[in-house]
């Protein structure tokens, strides 16, 4: 019973955490739309981009249009993703729609399209990534990306969102008949995608280091003691010389890489070192999920 109670408390905390991220993320996305993108006829894609077209052509409220467009996706997501995500998607869409309609009444922060596309893209990416971090959705592009990933789980979320958004921005150019809208919106989408990579996908680049040296014992001991990183020894064979070697393998942060290089060169100036990027590392000493 105690285990069940603890598990319930953990789930409750997770729900509260996701809900807070959803509200903050929706508010940030609405700021991007109302203060930077919409006043300059720019689009970050998604249903917001379609709503931008109807706003300028038909004067329909952006928030209301966004919610109406999401209804078919809600129905599909119920069957593909589940009831819990559907509820989060509906809440996210409502929050975003309400925030946009509220912020739309305030004076825009800029009518400069360059500033609008830069800050709009960055802020939109931050907001959307917070929503996705909370395992939620505001409908539109991100919800559609979740549905696609239910069929193709190995597709990257940021890539799916950007591709869909490019199609919608192209519609903006066609209907609003201004090629500059597409050019500036492309910058917005690029920046939004980068922010999604940084925050949602987790650009927490670590370094993967391979070290070949006859003094591998001394090097591994020094790294473990002074850098506090684990080192793994891999048996390797030089195919040209047929010599048996012990190759060290180590994962470290960017800052620690410099210290590891210094250790290698101090102990063995002839040591052979290969350093490459490891996109993410999970486990002791690194990220945990």
Secondary structure, DSSP 4 states (H G I P E B T S, - for coil): -HHHHHHHHHHHHHHHHHHHHHHHHHHHHHHHIIIIIGGGT---SHHHHHHHHHHHHH---HHHHHHHHHHHHHHHHHHHT-HHHHHHHHHHHHHHHHHHHHHTTSPPS---HHHHHHHHHHHHHHHHHHHHHTT---SHHHHHHHHHHHH-TTS-HHHHHHHHHHHHHHHHHHHHT-HHHHHHHHHHHHHHHHHIIIIIII---EEEEEEE-TTHHHHHHHIIIII---EEEEEEE-TTT--EEEEEEEEE-HHHHHHHHHHHHHH-TT-EEEEEEES--BSTTSB--
